[in-house]
Amino acid sequence: MEKLPSELRISARGLELGMFVSRLDRPWIETPFPLEGLKLTSPGEIEKLQRICSYVFVDTARGSAPDLRFIEHNESDLVADAREQDEVAALRKANWTIKSDFASELKTAGVAKGVLERGIAEVMTDLQDGRHLDLQKLKDGVAAMVDSVVRNPSAFTWLKEMKRRDSYMYHHALGCSIWAASFGRHLGLEKTELQTLALGGLLCDVGKIRLPPELLSKQDDLTGSEAALVMMHVEHGLEILDEVPGISPKIIEIVATHHERHDGSGYPRGLAGNDIPIYGRIMGLVDSYEAMTTIRPYARSLAPHKAVAELYEHRGSMYQAELVEQFIQTSGIYPIGTLVELTSGEVGVITAVHSLKRLRPSVMILLDQDKMPLPKFRTLDLSLDEFDADGQLLSVKGGLPAGAYNIDPQELFLD
């Protein structure tokens, strides 16, 4: 008989004191609970959850087990969930820790980003001119980027978020690569695996270089035939990689499957669940997040916290639930670069997230409580329980849309 996973979905009616609630049927940010993950210690907590949730997930490794009558999965669901959780857990071969502070890593990351940008530009020029893809032109930049992300992932993510004025194809490739490395670090991949994943992120949409430019820049909705042409970029990408000697099969897997979806709704083959290679599942999630938060010719970009909520809404359907949960631990509910308002009325931008306290990030304060610019920005680490002038615990009140209060982080910081 298959062993049950430690995380079980149960009806909210089955909640009892001593249980550890690990996930809800909605984003934690929509609830009155300040942190994600809750050990039930009072009847009031149970009542709150029962008022807002139909079902929850409880982690029996961290709290009491539920009455079997309230478990809502059938055996086949449990077996599939256990297999997926085991597959994600098997990725962990390294436990990375922060090795440099944000300010010092920012300088190193800036140099590495320059190397990576030059490599991307050279490769794109080569392909546009009909030459073969030279993978070596990307490897030095990817290695330097991965080294920086391993030391402190916040710096490279910050640099990417502060400079979003490049072409969509360029910035999307860069963003996928950085997020893939950061997410892979969180999952515990070794450095060589992070480099493979990051290269896959750079190349997942390389086939678009063979599509008509006017199709990629079209601002109206695509027709059915145009959408079919865009989907062909996967095949084009595989053709380009087929001419690259010694390329890793993992990179080919990433390009081939990054548009497949967990529920079988993706393309080109309609693969589902574990039939999609794990790197393809990871890149599908990263690619979707980066696409939603990058300015595209045909769609407005979402604020990062809105994109996170969108991924969460599709957990267990388009995206593997376990990977969505792990990605949110990487990105935070409010990812780096998100404009937020604090409970004090002050406005700032997220500079770092904390996987164990996702609702309590580090924030660079830009505007005071009257929404006036500060003469000198200051950074607060909300995970350390910062307080306002009245002695009240500071927290994030909510995310703000890009450009709120005429704030343009690209103009304010780092050139």
Helices and strands as residue ranges (DSSP letters): E 7-11, G 12-14, E 20-24, G 28-30, E 38-39, H 43-52, E 55-59, G 68-70, H 75-89, H 102-128, H 136-151, H 153-162, H 168-187, H 191-203, G 206-210, H 213-216, H 224-231, H 233-242, H 249-257, G 273-275, H 278-293, H 304-313, H 321-331, E 339-342, E 347-352, E 362-367, E 373-381, G 382-384, E 396-399, G 404-406, H 409-412
